[in-house]
Amino acid sequence: MGQKFAQIDVPSSGLASTINTFDISRYPAGMYVVRAVFDDRVVIKKVIKN
C-alpha cells in the first residue's frame, strides 16, 4: 500500500448533501485512493488521474 499523500479537512456544514471538490492538477498522474470520513460512515473510492 502507498503512503498518505495529502489530507484535506473540510468543516462540517450540517447539511445532508454537501458537495466538496478538490483540485488534483498539481499531483502526478496515477491512481489515488480517496477516503472520506463522515459522522456515520467512511467512503473509500479509487481515482485515476491521467
Short mmCIF file of the C-alpha atoms (twelve columns), coordinates in Angstrom:
data_MODEL
# 
_entry.id   MODEL 
# 
loop_
_atom_site.group_PDB 
_atom_site.id 
_atom_site.type_symbol 
_atom_site.label_atom_id 
_atom_site.label_alt_id 
_atom_site.label_comp_id 
_atom_site.label_asym_id 
_atom_site.label_seq_id 
_atom_site.Cartn_x 
_atom_site.Cartn_y 
_atom_site.Cartn_z 
_atom_site.pdbx_PDB_model_num 
ATOM 1  C CA . MET A 1  0.000   0.000  0.000   1 
ATOM 2  C CA . GLY A 2  1.153   3.534  -0.623  1 
ATOM 3  C CA . GLN A 3  1.624   6.421  1.722   1 
ATOM 4  C CA . LYS A 4  -0.661  9.285  2.712   1 
ATOM 5  C CA . PHE A 5  -0.176  11.915 0.022   1 
ATOM 6  C CA . ALA A 6  -2.380  14.691 1.354   1 
ATOM 7  C CA . GLN A 7  -5.060  15.366 3.920   1 
ATOM 8  C CA . ILE A 8  -7.735  17.972 3.440   1 
ATOM 9  C CA . ASP A 9  -10.001 18.764 6.375   1 
ATOM 10 C CA . VAL A 10 -13.374 20.170 5.441   1 
ATOM 11 C CA . PRO A 11 -15.509 21.599 8.233   1 
ATOM 12 C CA . SER A 12 -18.938 20.048 8.645   1 
ATOM 13 C CA . SER A 13 -21.677 22.232 7.213   1 
ATOM 14 C CA . GLY A 14 -24.522 20.423 8.933   1 
ATOM 15 C CA . LEU A 15 -26.204 19.847 5.568   1 
ATOM 16 C CA . ALA A 16 -27.118 16.341 4.467   1 
ATOM 17 C CA . SER A 17 -25.980 16.805 0.855   1 
ATOM 18 C CA . THR A 18 -22.885 18.972 0.653   1 
ATOM 19 C CA . ILE A 19 -20.581 18.642 -2.363  1 
ATOM 20 C CA . ASN A 20 -16.863 19.288 -1.965  1 
ATOM 21 C CA . THR A 21 -14.467 19.421 -4.897  1 
ATOM 22 C CA . PHE A 22 -10.682 19.187 -4.805  1 
ATOM 23 C CA . ASP A 23 -8.140  20.313 -7.405  1 
ATOM 24 C CA . ILE A 24 -5.676  17.478 -8.053  1 
ATOM 25 C CA . SER A 25 -3.971  19.104 -11.032 1 
ATOM 26 C CA . ARG A 26 -0.724  19.619 -9.086  1 
ATOM 27 C CA . TYR A 27 -0.403  15.896 -8.347  1 
ATOM 28 C CA . PRO A 28 1.253   13.487 -10.793 1 
ATOM 29 C CA . ALA A 29 -0.733  11.055 -12.940 1 
ATOM 30 C CA . GLY A 30 -1.594  7.786  -11.242 1 
ATOM 31 C CA . MET A 31 -4.139  6.007  -9.115  1 
ATOM 32 C CA . TYR A 32 -5.197  7.555  -5.821  1 
ATOM 33 C CA . VAL A 33 -7.400  6.249  -3.042  1 
ATOM 34 C CA . VAL A 34 -9.733  8.865  -1.597  1 
ATOM 35 C CA . ARG A 35 -11.036 8.205  1.895   1 
ATOM 36 C CA . ALA A 36 -13.883 10.411 3.130   1 
ATOM 37 C CA . VAL A 37 -14.829 10.143 6.794   1 
ATOM 38 C CA . PHE A 38 -18.305 11.204 7.850   1 
ATOM 39 C CA . ASP A 39 -20.039 11.076 11.229  1 
ATOM 40 C CA . ASP A 40 -21.871 7.862  10.354  1 
ATOM 41 C CA . ARG A 41 -19.716 6.190  7.653   1 
ATOM 42 C CA . VAL A 42 -16.432 6.023  5.776   1 
ATOM 43 C CA . VAL A 43 -16.391 6.064  1.948   1 
ATOM 44 C CA . ILE A 44 -13.339 4.853  0.013   1 
ATOM 45 C CA . LYS A 45 -13.036 5.411  -3.764  1 
ATOM 46 C CA . LYS A 46 -10.258 4.902  -6.295  1 
ATOM 47 C CA . VAL A 47 -9.487  7.872  -8.553  1 
ATOM 48 C CA . ILE A 48 -7.326  7.565  -11.673 1 
ATOM 49 C CA . LYS A 49 -5.650  10.727 -12.932 1 
ATOM 50 C CA . ASN A 50 -4.280  10.596 -16.482 1 
# 
